Amino acid sequence: MIEKKIIVLHGSTPITPVSSAIIAGGFLYVSGQVGFDPVTRRFYGDDAVSQIRGMLENLKTILEQAGSSLSKVVKTTVFLTNLNDFDTLNAIYNEYFPSEQPARSCVIVATLPKGALTEIEAIALV
């Protein structure tokens, strides 16, 4: 039986009934992160740039809290509500993953929780 460890983002109060991340079988599975400050419970901004940076900062924080890092991410899935934000996503994403980028899918969706413009989930090595 594979043991699992639940990770909860420090200082946050979840707005949905999910764990921030779970460690199992040598991998860290990070739930979808949006550009929403988990402490103030407000978006980092109402534009794509602010929300993309915020979601990546949230991802980075959870990874580090769990003993992993951006360099150990093997797969991400990004959800965008506007295809026109794709180039912006790629430019900012490249700042966080400058080399050895993880495998990635990007899906355009009609809407995201709480009106977010973008969301990311990830799988990383621990």
N, C-alpha and C positions, 0 to 999 in steps of 0.2 A: 504494500500500500504506500502510495506517495503521500508524504506529509506536505501540508501547505501552511504558509504563514501569511496572515492578512496584514497589509500595510495601510495605515490611515494617515493622511497628510496632517502633519503637526499644525495645530492652531485652527484647523478647519472644522466646520460643522457641515456634514454632507447634506446636500439638498435632495438627494435621491437615495434609495436603499441599495447602495452598492459600496464595495470596498474601493479605495483609491487604486490598490494593486494587490496582487497575490503572488507569492513566491511558491513555485511548485516544480519539482523535477529539474532544478538548476536554472529555471527560467523565471523571469519577472513579467507578469502580464499586467499591463497598466490599462485601467479603464479609460474611457474617453475623457479627454481634458479639453475644456474650452477656455477662452480668454477671460475667465471670470475669477476675480480675486476671492479665494475661499474664506478669507478672514472678514473682509468688508462686505462680501456678498454682492459685489457690483462688478460689472465688466471693466476691464482696464481702459476701455475706450469704446466708442461706437463705430469705429472704422476698422477696416480689415487689417491694417498694419498693426494697430494696438492689440487687437484680439489674437492675431497670429503670434506676435511676440509673447503675449500673455499665456497662450496655450503651450508654447514651447518652454517658457519659464516654469510653468506648472509641471510639465513633463520632466524637465531637468531636476526640479526639486524632489519629486517623488522618486525618481531613479536614484538620486544621491541618498535620500533618506533610507532607501532599501538596500544600500550598499552597491549600487550599480552606477552607471554613468551613460551619457549620450554616446560615448564611443563603444559601448557594449550593446547598443540597440541593433537588433537584427531585422526587424520588420515594423513598419508603421502603416497605418491606414488613416488617411486624412479625408475629412468630409468638408466640402465647401458649399455654401448656399448660392454662390455667384461665380460662374466660370471666368468672369473677368478678373477675379482675384487670383487666378492660377499663377500668373507670372510673379505677382507679389509674394505669394506663398513660396515659390521656388527660390526667389532671391533671399528671403529671410531664412528659409529652411537650410539653405547652403551655408549661412553664417553659423548655424548650430551643428550642422553635419558637414564640415568643410572637406573631409576626405573619408574614404571608405563609407559612403552613404549606405544606409540600410535599404533593404528591399522596401518598396513603397507602392501602395495603391492610393489613388485619389478618386473620390466619388463626389459627384455633384448631386446635392439633395435639395428638396423643396424647402425644408425648414429643419432647424435644430432646437434642442431644448432651451428654454428661456430666451429664445430669439438670438442665440449665438450665430455668428457668421461663419465660424469654422470650428472643427473639433479634430483631435488626434487621439488614436490609441496606439499602443506599442507593445512589442515583445522584446525583451532584453535578456542577456546573460547576467547572472548574478556573480 
